[in-house]
């Protein structure tokens, strides 16, 4: 397998976190989720979890799946969002670097093979998860607007998605 495919191709690609089947994940033996926050769970400019996201977290919890939010955003943003969710989080993660992923794995007290990474960015979430041997699920970004660094990442990401599609590695449609 080529290094680009190994590092950047997600195991699954879905329109939103709501298309992720927790029952299926539990049946496959997954016990933990590391998820991004901005443009994955809610838009980057939404400060609090929506009612739908609260239900999403409850559904995972009801199945015994531990969720940790790992975000590159600052502490106040992440802490304020997580306050009502009763969920562990890591801020200023500097994804795709390994420290935050390793920290989340250790805090959940799970094996990497038991953990799914969910995120909207190939260059941070998917790359970081794949480098650690985690199962990765990429979601379509909720908002079309991004910060400067993310805009650059999206250009590279679109090229990689096009490459994977052309090679027949992916079957999904881009939006």
C-alpha positions as CSV (number, residue, x, y, z in Angstrom):
1,X,0.0,0.0,0.0
2,X,1.4,3.4,-0.9
3,X,2.4,5.8,1.8
4,X,-0.1,8.4,0.7
5,X,-3.0,5.9,0.8
6,X,-1.9,4.5,4.1
7,X,-1.6,7.9,5.8
8,X,-4.5,9.9,4.3
9,X,-7.2,7.5,3.1
10,X,-10.0,7.2,5.8
11,X,-11.5,3.8,6.5
12,X,-15.0,5.4,6.0
13,X,-16.4,8.6,4.7
14,X,-19.9,9.9,5.7
15,X,-21.9,13.0,5.2
16,X,-22.2,13.7,9.0
17,X,-21.7,12.2,12.4
18,X,-25.4,11.2,12.4
19,X,-24.7,8.6,9.7
20,X,-22.3,6.7,12.0
21,X,-23.9,3.5,13.3
22,X,-22.9,3.2,16.9
23,X,-24.5,-0.3,17.1
24,X,-22.3,-1.4,14.2
25,X,-19.2,0.0,15.9
26,X,-20.0,-1.7,19.1
27,X,-20.6,-5.0,17.3
28,X,-17.2,-4.6,15.7
29,X,-15.7,-4.2,19.1
30,X,-15.0,-0.5,19.2
31,X,-15.2,0.9,22.7
32,X,-13.8,4.4,22.2
33,X,-14.2,7.4,19.9
34,X,-11.7,10.3,19.5
35,X,-13.6,13.1,17.8
36,X,-12.8,16.5,16.4
37,X,-15.1,19.4,17.4
38,X,-15.2,22.2,14.9
39,X,-16.9,21.4,11.6
40,X,-17.2,17.8,12.7
41,X,-19.8,17.9,15.6
42,X,-21.0,21.5,15.1
43,X,-20.0,24.5,12.9
44,X,-16.8,26.2,14.0
45,X,-18.9,29.2,15.1
46,X,-21.4,27.3,17.2
47,X,-20.4,27.6,20.8
48,X,-22.6,25.0,22.5
49,X,-23.7,21.4,21.6
50,X,-27.0,21.2,19.7
51,X,-29.8,18.9,21.1
52,X,-28.9,16.5,18.3
53,X,-25.3,16.3,19.3
54,X,-26.3,15.8,23.0
55,X,-28.4,12.8,21.8
56,X,-25.5,11.6,19.7
57,X,-23.2,11.6,22.8
58,X,-25.9,9.9,24.9
59,X,-26.4,7.1,22.3
60,X,-22.6,6.4,22.4
61,X,-22.6,6.4,26.2
62,X,-25.7,4.1,26.4
63,X,-23.7,1.5,24.3
64,X,-20.6,1.9,26.6
65,X,-18.6,3.8,24.0
66,X,-16.3,6.3,25.6
67,X,-15.9,9.6,23.7
68,X,-13.0,12.0,24.0
69,X,-13.0,15.3,22.1
70,X,-9.5,16.2,20.7
71,X,-9.4,19.7,19.2
72,X,-6.7,22.0,17.9
73,X,-8.8,24.9,19.3
74,X,-8.0,26.8,22.5
75,X,-9.1,25.7,26.0
76,X,-12.0,28.0,26.6
77,X,-13.7,27.0,23.3
78,X,-13.4,23.3,24.0
79,X,-14.1,23.4,27.7
80,X,-17.2,25.5,27.2
81,X,-18.5,23.2,24.6
82,X,-17.9,20.1,26.7
83,X,-19.2,21.4,30.0
84,X,-22.8,20.0,29.6
85,X,-21.7,16.8,27.8
86,X,-19.7,15.3,30.7
87,X,-17.0,14.2,28.3
88,X,-13.2,14.3,28.4
89,X,-11.4,16.6,26.1
90,X,-8.0,17.7,24.9
91,X,-7.4,21.2,23.6
92,X,-4.6,22.7,21.6
93,X,-4.0,19.2,20.4
94,X,-1.7,20.2,17.5
95,X,-3.1,17.4,15.3
96,X,-1.8,15.5,13.4
97,X,1.0,15.2,16.0
98,X,0.8,12.2,18.2
99,X,0.8,13.6,21.7
100,X,-2.9,14.3,21.9
101,X,-3.9,11.0,20.2
102,X,-1.7,9.1,22.6
103,X,-3.0,11.0,25.6
104,X,-6.6,10.3,24.6
105,X,-5.9,6.6,24.1
106,X,-4.2,6.5,27.5
107,X,-7.1,8.3,29.3
108,X,-9.7,6.0,27.8
109,X,-7.6,3.0,28.9
110,X,-8.2,1.2,25.6
111,X,-6.1,-0.4,22.9
112,X,-5.7,1.5,19.6
113,X,-7.6,-1.3,17.9
114,X,-10.7,-0.4,20.1
115,X,-10.8,3.2,19.0
116,X,-12.4,5.2,16.1
117,X,-11.2,8.7,15.1
118,X,-13.9,11.0,13.6
119,X,-13.1,14.3,12.0
120,X,-13.6,16.5,9.0
121,X,-10.0,17.0,8.0
122,X,-7.8,14.6,6.2
123,X,-4.6,16.4,7.0
124,X,-5.2,16.5,10.8
125,X,-7.8,14.0,12.0
126,X,-7.4,11.2,9.4
127,X,-3.6,11.5,9.1
128,X,-3.2,11.6,12.9
129,X,-5.5,8.6,13.4
130,X,-4.0,6.5,10.6
131,X,-0.5,7.1,11.8
132,X,-1.5,5.5,15.1
133,X,-3.3,2.5,13.5
134,X,-6.8,3.8,14.5
135,X,-9.9,3.3,12.5
136,X,-10.7,6.6,10.8
137,X,-14.1,8.1,9.7
138,X,-14.0,11.3,7.8
139,X,-17.2,13.5,7.7
140,X,-18.1,16.3,5.3
141,X,-17.3,19.6,7.0
142,X,-20.4,21.3,8.4
143,X,-19.4,24.8,7.4
144,X,-17.8,25.8,4.1
145,X,-15.8,28.6,5.7
146,X,-12.4,27.9,7.4
147,X,-9.4,29.6,8.9
148,X,-6.3,30.3,6.9
149,X,-4.4,27.0,7.7
150,X,-7.5,24.9,7.2
151,X,-8.1,26.6,3.8
152,X,-4.7,25.4,2.7
153,X,-5.3,21.9,4.1
154,X,-8.6,21.8,2.2
155,X,-6.8,22.4,-1.1
156,X,-4.4,19.5,-0.5
157,X,-7.4,17.4,0.8
158,X,-9.4,18.0,-2.4
159,X,-6.4,16.9,-4.5
160,X,-6.0,13.7,-2.4
161,X,-9.7,12.9,-2.6
162,X,-9.6,13.3,-6.4
163,X,-6.5,11.1,-6.5
164,X,-8.2,8.4,-4.4
165,X,-11.4,8.5,-6.5
166,X,-9.4,8.3,-9.7
167,X,-7.5,5.3,-8.4
168,X,-10.8,3.6,-7.4
169,X,-9.9,3.6,-3.7
170,X,-13.0,5.5,-2.7
171,X,-16.6,5.1,-3.8
172,X,-18.2,8.1,-2.1
173,X,-19.2,11.3,-3.9
174,X,-17.7,14.7,-2.9
175,X,-19.9,17.6,-2.2
